[in-house]
Amino acid sequence: MSRKLFTVGPVNVEPEVLQAMTRPMITHRSKEYKKLHGDIMEKIRKALDTDMEILLVGGSASIFLEGAVRNGVKERSLGLTNGSFGDRFIEIAKLNGKTVDEVRVPWGKAVRPGDIEGKVSEGTEAVHWVSNESSTGVFGDSTALAEEVRRQNPDSLVFVDAVTSAFAMDLEMKRLCPDALVFGTQKALALPPGLAFMAVSDRLFERSASVRNRGFYTDLAKLRKNSAENYALTTPPVSLMYALDFQMDRILSEGMAARYRRHREMGDAVRSWAAKHCGIFPEEGYRSNTIGVINRGDMDFDRFHSALKAKGYEISNGYGDVKQTTFRIGHMGDITLARLKELLSVMDETLEEIQ
Ligand SMILES: Cc1ncc(COP(=O)(O)O)c(C=O)c1O
């Protein structure tokens, strides 16, 4: 039986998108590659409404979370966290030898500008956080946070993990003005995993020139030199880039406003389903339109999920500290409201059957 994925990632990939990967191979130093690379970057910039330079490497998004701190921080950063992936960003900075000050807010809550008041000091070289916390389903106001960071220290860089928000929820790039914005292919781009991206500001490029130990794979100077010619530094997954180019055309023809609206409608549908059961975990006003984190109550989730899987539907377990008390529905990428409603009604039917 074919699986219908409503997971948090990798997510469902449409057959025609997978098919686009089967074009004949080209080398990554050819003219054809150069055109492919350039076309993709132009389309991504258009979709995200930004003029920023965008870099890609073969790997998962975490490689560029690491790249951001390795290039932008000599000694000290501030990490904001309200869940597992905020913690992960902090861990990545620490493992790269940086000293990280932390602002922690309870899981399920958004980090607000007031939470960081007085925390961005002169020595804070960068502040990093997650735009859409995948463990809790909280979509924070990154623009307001970035403005507060810059108000306290205009030299402090802003690094945003947009892994589960980019291309599904409007990041207002021109107001957010991130110095690094990181995402990958396997979430709202609805492609197989394998490519990581970082939108990079001129400020971060400048900062990196004076930072030591930037490594090789994530060295912004090397990456930029190649990217200026529409090439990658190391061998990229070319087949995946064929699919990405094809997918970007689909995304742009849907239109970003329509895409954001579709995700909002799906978020609303999941929230009303949750309201009829044990409720949604994240606080009101900051609920994600890509991931619904739903309270389990006294539901036997393993039994429920096995029954759903037997019918061909797969959702996601809870994550981190709320692993045992929540479960998650991923509704990003190419999922439609109609398909999501089908899942929700199968979930209702399945809950009745197992009671
Ligand atoms: C918010 C967030 N950040 C980072 C990651 C890590 O991404 P990757 O596995 O592509 O490195 C994930 C993965 O689920 C995520 O949801």
The ligand as an ORCA input file, in Angstrom:
! r2SCAN-3c Opt
* xyz 0 1
  C      13.378     23.491     13.000
  C      14.407     22.497     12.535
  N      15.687     22.869     12.540
  C      16.659     22.035     12.118
  C      16.364     20.760     11.720
  C      17.465     19.858     11.262
  O      17.403     19.797      9.874
  P      18.268     18.767      9.037
  O      17.883     17.394      9.483
  O      17.884     19.069      7.615
  O      19.693     19.049      9.322
  C      15.041     20.318     11.719
  C      14.700     18.951     11.327
  O      13.613     18.476     11.517
  C      14.031     21.224     12.144
  O      12.741     20.852     12.141
*
